[in-house]
Amino acid sequence: MRARGAQITDIAIIVVAADDGVMPQTVEAVNHASAAGVPIVFAINKIDKPTSNPEKIKEALANMNYLVEDWGGKYQSQEISAKNGLNIDLLLEKVLLEAEILDLKANPDKPALGTVIESSLDKGRGFTATVLVKAGTLRVGDIILAGSCFGHVKAMYNERGYKVDEVGPATPALILGLNGAPQAGDKFNVMASDREAKDIATKRAQLQREQGLRTQKHITLDEIGRRIAIGNFQELNIIVKGDVDGSVEALSDSLIKLSSPQIQLNIIHKAVGQISESDILLAAASNAIIIGFQVRPSLSARKLAEKEEIDIRLYSIIYDAIEEIKSAMEGMLVPELKEEIVATLEIREIFKVTKVGTVAGCYVKEGKITRNTRVRVIRDGIVIYTGELGSLKRFKDDVKEVTSGYECGLNISNFNDIKVGDFIEGYQEVEVKKTL
């Protein structure tokens, strides 16, 4: 997302909160702008707050090798307060100065071209796309080609939601009339004829389908061998639907990163718009879970999902979706069995009892032994038998448990070769939940 932003801009304004410091997202944005070779202007925001410290921000930027002009560097910076509108005019002045030095110009007298910033499916208006015109002028009625989508521009709205008839260079607009939702980052062009736009769009859609089929991972003998070696290998198929293309892309990328050697996560379909019946049928065919981000299933899709018993999860926060899928994947992992020593007993006396066998008079040195505890007999540090208790007594009474510091009598099922000085170790197996 930030890389796309850096590629379509001429000047990047990096906003940093004066009371917060340079955050990892800010570092990422600066790195992308720098890598794309875009001039940077730093806007140090929230200076109206009593806790703000602009000098600390400048110091943090200097540590990243971005010296601002106040500190003798080449990067322009301006302390602002967006809430109170303080120094915004000075910031714009600096941006205009940067534009003047760079001699940024565009020809408005040619067919428009630019970039799709975002796309979505509006219930009343159909597919909408937010575009940024790079050169030329975009007018209502133009035949537009964006990625594998095309159409006539039926209507255009500016950033304030007002209808406009034409849009010049370096101006954003929301356009209506495309036959689908283009991907964020796609380039758009104004075409001369409908036929030409349709042919190119169809060709691109076909190429996308082919690429999708080619990137599908077919199972090989090596892969089967790897899965057998791992043991409990599982797959989780997911269908992602969202309100805007940017969210769908961000969520899909974050989920794919959750894949581990034991569990492979596959995004089998991702698209913009409400959850439809075709999504339910695809989920039923591929045993997938449907994740909806800021979207809801249609009434017919909901009924079909209930009939087919398809799990639809709806979210409005990406991190919630990632956390829930992660914990579901952890639940799919087979827990590890871990041994825990619960008691250590020392045999101090041996009694031979007819019909019972050998009974050991023991002293519980530590822990607590219960009637159901599994035990090991240890002689000179070597385990000689592992089994279960036959009985556990205190004096003549049967008891459920004996704690440390007390004496007890016990016998071990199917084992009589016990001697004075042997140790008995009580243990239990505990399931430890695996994490990704």
N, C-alpha and C positions, 0 to 999 in steps of 0.2 A: 504494500500500500504506500509506504513512504518512498520506496524506490520509484514507483509510478509517478508520484507527486513531484519528485525531483526531476524526472525526465520531461515533464510537460511545462515546467515553469521556466521563466527567464531570470527571476530573482526570488530567492527563498527568504521569507521572514521567519526566523526561529524565535518562538515565544518561550521565555523562561520565567518562572515565578520567582520573584525576588525573596520570598519568605521560605522557599522550599529547597532550592538548590538544583543542580543539573541532574535530571533523572535519566535512567537508562534509555527511555523512549526518546528523550531529547538528544542523547549521544547518538542514537541510531539515526535520527532525522538529520543531524549535522553530518554524519558520515556519508549518508546517501547523497545529500546535497553536494558535498565535497567531491564524492566519486563521480557525480554527473557533471562536475565542473560548473556548477551554478553559483553565482555570487551570493553571499549571505549577509543579511542585515539582522542583527540581534535586537529583539524587543524585550526589555526586562520589565515584566508586568508586576502588578500588585504593589506598586511603591506607596500606595495610600495606606497600606497596613502598617501598624506600629512595629511588627516583628520583621519587616523587610530589611534586607541587607544587600543592596546592589553590588557593593564592592566584593562581597563573597562570591557572587555569580561570576564577576569578571575574573576573579582569581581562579575559579574552577575552569573557566574557558581558557585562561592562559596556560593552565596545566595540561589542557588538551591541544595546545599549540594554536589556539585561536586568540590572538592578541587584539583587543578592541582598540579603537583610535585613541580613547582616553589614556590608555596604557602604552601608547606609542606603536600600536599595531596598524594593520590595514583594514580591519573589519569595522564597519559602522555599527554603533549600538545606540539605543535610545531608551531611557527610563520612562515607562508609561503607566497609566492606570486605565485599563479598559472600562472598568466600572464607572469611573467619574469622567471619562473622556479626556484625561489629562495627557498632554504632549502628543496626542494622536497626529495633530497637524505637523509636528516636527518629524515624526516617524515617516509620514507620507512624503515630506520634503526630501528626506534622506533616500527614500526609495526612488523618487523622481530624479534625484541627482545621480544615483547609480545607473538608472535607465539612460540618462543623458550621456554619461561617460561611455556606456556600452553601445550607444547609438542604436537602440532597439527600434526597428521599423518593420512594418508589414504592409503588403499590398492589399487594399480592400477591394480593388476592382478585378477580382477573379473568382472562379468557383471556390466555395469554402472548403477548407480541410482543417482537421483538428483531432482531438482525442475525447473518447468517452470517459467521463469521470465516474459515473455510477448509473445503474439501470434498475428498474423495478417494475412490478406489475400492479397497476392501480385498478381497483375494482370498477370504478366508473369510467376511467379514461383509457384503459388498456395498457399496453407497454409504454413506459416513459423512460427517457434517457437524458441524463444531465451531461451536456457536452461543453467543451471549451474550444472556441474557435481560435486557431493558430494564425491563419491567414485567409484572406478573402472575406466575402460577406455571405452569411447564411440567411435565406429568405423563406417565408412560408410558401409552400408549393414546390420547393426544390426536391429533386429525387436524390435521396441520401443512401449511401452504402456504409454500414458500420459492422466490421467483422463479417459474420455470416448472416446478418440481418439487413433488410432494405425496406424502403417505403417512401411515401411522400410526406413531407413535413406538413401536417394538418394544422398544428398550432404551436406557438412558442411562448414561453414565459421567462421573464428575467428573474434575478435572484430574490426579488421581493414578491414574486408571484403575480406580477402584472403582465398582461398580454403584450407581446411585441411582434412586429412584422418582419424585422430584420435585425441581424446581430453581426457586429463587426469584429475585427481581430482582437484577441486578448479579452474576450467577453464570454461569460458563461451563459448557458440557456438550457431550459428544460424543454425537450421536444416531444411531440406526440406524433404517432403515425407509423412507427416501425412495426414489422410483423413479428418481432421477438425481442427478447432482452439481450442486447449485446454485452460482451464481457467488459468489465472495468479495465481500462488500459487499451482497448481496441482503438485503432485509428479510424476516422470517418472521412469520406470524400463525397462531394456532390457530383453526381453522374449526369451525362448528357441525355440518356434515355432509360426508360423503364426496363427494356429488354436486357440492356448491358448490365444494369445493376442486378437483375434477377439471375442472369447467367453466372456472374462472379460469385454472388451469395450462395447459389446452389453448389457451385464447385467447391467453395470454402467449407460448406456444411458437410459435403461428401468427404473431403480431406480430413475434417475433424473426426468424423465417424470412423474412418479408416485408422487414424492415429489411435483412437480410443480402443479399437479392436486389437491393434498391434501391441499396445501397452498392457493388455490383459495378460496376467501371468499364467501360462499354462504349466501344469505340473509335470516335472521331469523325474527320472529315476533318482537323480541326485537329491532333489527336493524331498522325495518320498523317504530316502535314506536319512536325510536330516531330521525329518519329522519323527521317524522311528527312533533315532538316537536321542532326541529330546524326550520322547515318551508321550506325555500328554499334550499333544499339539492341538490347538483349537483356532477356529476362524470366527470373526464377528463381522457380519455385513451390515452396512449402514447406508441409508438414503437420507440426503440432506436437502431440505427445502428452506428457503429464507425469503425475507422481504426485499432485500437488495443484493446485487451480485457481490459486492465487497464483503458483506457479512458471510455469505455462503462460502466464498473463497477462504476467508480467514478461519472459519469454523472447520472446514474440510482439512485445511493444512494442519491445524492444531490437532485434530483427531488422528490424522495419519501418523503424526509424530509419536502417538501413544503405542504404536505397534511394538511388540517385543518378540524375542525368539520363540516364546511359548504360545503367544497369541498374536495372530495376524489380523489387523483391522483393515477392511476393504471398503472404500467409498464406491458403491456400485452405481450411484446416480446422484447428481447434484444439480439443482435448478432453482430459478426464481419463480415465486408464485405460491398460491395456496396448495395444500396437499390434496391431490386428485385421486380418482378411482384407479387410474393407470399406475400411480405410485404404490397403491395398496396391492394391486395385482403383481407388480414387480417384486414387492416385499414378500408376498406369499410364495412366489416362484423361487426366490433366492434365500428364504429364511432370514430376512433382514429386519432391522429395527428402523423406524422412521423418526428422524429428528426434525422438528419444525422450529425455526428461529424467527420469532415475531410474526408467524403465520398460523392459520388454523385450518383444519381439514374441512372440506365441503360436507354438507349434510349427507349426500349419497356416499362419500368416501368414509365418513364416520360409521355409517351403517354397515358398509362392506367390511371395514376394519373389525367391527364387533363380530361379524359373521365369520370372518377368516381368522379371528383371534390374532390380529397384528398389533404389536406394541407401538403406539405413537407417543413420543415424548415431545412436549412443547416447552420452549425456553424463551426468555427475553434477555438473559445474560449469558454471554459466551462461556465465561469461567464456570458457571453452574453446569452447563452441558458437558464441558470437558471433565469436571470433577466427577459427575455422575457416571459417565462412560468409563472413566478410569477405575472407579470403585466397582463397577459391574465387571470389568475385565479382571480385577483382582479377585473377585468372587468366583470367576471361572477357573482360576488357578487351583490346583490340588494342594491342600495344606500340607506342610511338612510335619512329620511326626518327630517329636523331640522327647528324649527320656529325662525324667526328673526323679532324683533320689528323695524319697519321703521319710525313710527311717533306717537307722543302723542299730542292729542288736548283737550282743555278744552271748554266745552259748556258755553257760557256767556249770550246767549239770545235765546229765543224760539219764532218762528213765525208760526202761523197757516195759511196755504195757501190752498184755495179750489182747489180741483182736484189733489193737490200734496201731501197734508198731513202736517206733522210737519217738519219745516225746522229749523235746529240748526245753530245759529250764533256762530262760533268757533274761537279760537285763537290757532295757531300751536305753542306749547311750545318747541317741539324739533323734529328733523327729517324732512322728506318730505312726504307728502301724495299725491298719484296720483289717477286718476279716477278709476283705476282697483284694487286699494288696498283693500284687505279684512279687515274688521274692527270688533272690539268688543266694546260694550258699557259697561263701568264699573261705578258702583254706590257704594260708600262707600267701595271700594276695592273688590267688588264682581262683577263677570261677569254676566250681565243679558241678553245679546243678542250677538250672533255672526252672521254676515251676510256680505252683500255687499253694496257699496254705490249706491244710486239711482242717485244722481247728485252732482256736485262739482262746486261752483261758487265763483267768486270774484266780489263783487258788483252785477251787473246784467249779467255779462258775464260768459259763461261756460268756465272752464279752465281744462287743463290736469293735472296740479300739483300745489301745494302750499307749499312753504318752511317755515321753522321755523321763527317766528317773525312776520308773516303776519296773517291777519284775513280772514276767508272764510265762505261761507254758504254751508251747505250740508244737504242732507236727506238720510235716510237709507231705502233700499228696504224692504217693508213689515213690517216696525216697526216704530211706532209713539210715544211710551211711553218714551220720553226723557225729562229730566228736566235740569234746570240750575244747574251747579256744577258737572254734570256728566263728565266723561272723555271718550274720544274715542281713542282707541289704533289701529293703523294700523300695520298689520303684513304680512309677506310673508313666504312661505315654501321653504327652500333651500335644494337641494339634496347634501348630504355629501358622498363622495366616501369612501367605506369601504376598509381597508387594511388588509393584512393577518397578 
